[in-house]
Amino acid sequence: MPKSLSRSIWEVAGLVILLEILLFTIGYALADFKLTDAGFIAAQEIIFFIIFWVINALITKVKVSLVPTVPWRQIFILALPIYLVWIIGIVALVRGAKNLPLAIAAGIGAGIFEEFFYRGIILGILVKIFRNQSSKAHRIWYPVLITSILFGLGHMGNAMSQSLPNTLLQVLQAFSLGIIFAAIYLRSGSLFIPMLLHGSWDFSLTAINGGISSTNTVTFMAVVSGIIMDLILFLIGAYFLRSKKLQQIELHNFNK
């Protein structure tokens, strides 16, 4: 196995493990400051972003772009999911958002850091790992699927503050959303757009639920509706990455 490829694989594993370690250690350290939920989320995400920005600048050196590489007409189409989420968010605000400061902190924190980490760094490394695949579909879909799986599994830590069934539903939803986030990034060339979608999604859900963790009782209908929603989200992502559009993605923009 070439050294560069081996190093890239270890970089992905190391970054994911480091994030999990930091989730516990920094969370434990911040507990002494008696912060509000919104303050805790804001402080945690800022610390995470600084740490992984430095790691990327010095070690992984993945190019993370905020500037679109396609015409604005395509950006408008790729941003359609954002408009739908905005409608949900507006409805939540009109009905009276619960814990608005937490919703804002969760939206900004998740939108910026999680997209920078998973789509910006991890996806970029995986694109490099699979760049020699003979099929362009494999060069794109393997990194997208692996990134989305890691993104979904990253939500397993929520089981510490909510029931396992609720957590598993969140893991599946995060996986499906990860497909969309990755598709939009690869198609647009700009991480800002999935950041905006991710942030809007987390803001809307937090404003509706009043918290990060779900306290809802998991019923059979909740499972069915959740699976249907996840399937819809997956199909949207798959549509953005359909065969015709795969050929338009310039992968060299993501693995420099």
N, C-alpha and C positions, 0 to 999 in steps of 0.2 A: 504494500500500500504506500503510495507516495507520501512523503513527509507532510506536504502542504495539506493533503486531504485528511490525513490522520489528525493533524493539528486542528483543522476546521471542525471535525467531529468532536474532539475534546473541548473545543471552545463552546460549542452548543451545550454539551453536557455540563461543563463547568459553570456557564452562565445561569442555566436553569437551577442547578444545585445551590449556587450562591444566592439567587433570588429567594429560594425557599428558606435558606439560613437567615437571610436578612429579615424576612417577614417575621420570624420569631424573635430574633435578637433586638431589632429596632423597635418592634412592637412592645417588647418587654421593657426596653429602656424608656420609651415615650410614656409608658403607663405611670411613671413617677411624676410626670409633669401635670397630671390631673387635667388634661385637655378635654375640650368638648369633642364629640364625635367628628364634627366638621374639622376642628383644629387638628385632631389626630390624623385624619385622612390626608389633609393638606401637608402636614409636616412629613408624614411617611412618604408620600409620593414625591415631594421635593428632594428628600434625602436619596431616595431610590434613583431619581433622574440624574442627580449630580454624580452619584457613584458610577452608574452605567454609562453616562456620557464620557466620564474620564476613562473608563475601561475601553470604550470603543475608540476614543481618540488615541490612546496609547498602545492598545493591544489588538483588538479585533479589526479596527479600521474599516468598518463597513460604511459605504457611502449611503447617507440617508438624505433624501432630497425632499424639499417642500415645494419646489417649483414644478408645475405640470409640464409634461413633455408632449401633450396632445392638445389639439384645438379646444377652445372654451366650449364649443358646441358639444363635444364629447364629454367634457367635464359636467355640463348641465345634465346630461343623460345619466352618467355614472352617479350623480348626486341625488337621483330620484329617491332612494331610500331615506336620505336625510330629511327631505321635505315631509315624508310620511311620519317620521319620528317627531319632527317639529310639531305636527298637528296634534300628536298624542301629548307632547309636552305642554302645548298651549291649553289643551283641554284640562290637563292636570292643574295648571295655574289658575284657570277660570274657576274650577271647582274648589280651589283652595289647596295649594300644595302643602304637603306635610314635611316639616323640617327642611325648609328651603335652603338654609346654609349648608346642611349636609348634602343635599342634592347638587348644589353648585360645586362643592368640594369633590364629591364623587365623580361628577361629570368631567370636570377639568383634570382631576388627577388621573382617572382611567384613560381619558382621551389622549393626554399627552404622554404619560410614562408608559402605559401598557402598549400603546401603539409603537412608541419608540423602541421598546424592548422586543416585543414579539414580531411585529411587521418590519420595523426598521433594521434591527440587528440580527435577530434569529433567522428571519426569512432571507435576509441578505446572505448570511453564511450558508444556509441550505441551498440557495440558488447556485452558489459557488461549488458546493459539494456535488450537486447533480448536473453540473454544466456539461459533462461529457456524455450524458445519455443520448442515444441515437435519435430518440423521438422528442420533439419539442414539447409535446403534451406531457411526457414524463419529466422533462426538465422544469416544467412549471407546476404540474399537479403534485409531484412528490414533495417539493418544498411547502406548497400550500397546505396539503393534508397534514404533514408532520407538524408544521407551525400551529395549525388549528387544534390538533390533538394536544400539543403541549399547552396551548392557551386554555383549552377546556380543562385539562387536568390541574392547571394552576388554580382553579377555583375549588379544588377539593378541600383546601384549607378552611373553607366556609363551614365545613361540618363541625368545627369547634364551637360555632355560635348558632347553629340551626340543625334541624333534623337531617339525617342522611338522605332520605328520599328527596327533600327539597334541594339538597346539594347536588345530587345526581342529575336532577332536572336542570339545574344551573350549568353543570358541566356540559350537558348535551347542547344546551342553548348557546353556550360560549363557543363550542366547537363549530356550530353552524354559522354563528356570527363571524367567527374567525375566517371562514371561507369568503364571506362578503368583504370583510376588511382587507384581506390579502388580494382579492380580485380587484378591488377598487385601486389599491396601491399600485399593483402591477400594470393595470390598464392606464392609469392616469399619470404615473410617475411621480405623484405627489403624496407624501405621507399626511399632509394637512387634511385631505378629504376624509380618509378613514379616521383620523383623529377627531374630526368634527362629528362624524356619524357615531363613533364610539362614545364620545362625550355626551352627545344629545341623547343617546339610548340610556346611558346610566343615569343621567339627570332625570329623564322622564320616569324611569322605573322607581328611582329613589323618591321622587316627588309624589308618586302615586302611593308607594308602600310606606313611606315615612322612615325608611331605614335601609341599610345594606342587606341585612339578613332577612330571610323570609320566614314569617311565623304562620303562614297559611297551612292548614291541614291538607295533606296530599290525598286526594280522592282519585278514584278511577277516572272520572271525567277530567280531572286536572292533568293526569298523566297522558290521556288521549289527546287533549287539546294542546298540551306541551309538545308532544311528538309531532302533531300536525304542524304546529308553528315552526318547529325545528326543520321539518321537511321543506316547508315553504322557504325558509331562510336559506337552506342548503341549495335549493333549486335556483334561487335568485343568484347566489354566488356562482353556481355552475353555468347559469346563462351568461353571466358576465365573462366567464372563461370558456365559452363554447369554442369549438374547433376553429371557426372562421376568425375569431378575435385573437386566438392564441398566436397566430402568425404575425400579428401587428405589435406584439410585445417585444421590445428590445431589451433582452435580459442583461446585456452588458452594462446597462444603466444602473443595475442593482448589485453587481458583484465586483466593483472596482476596488 
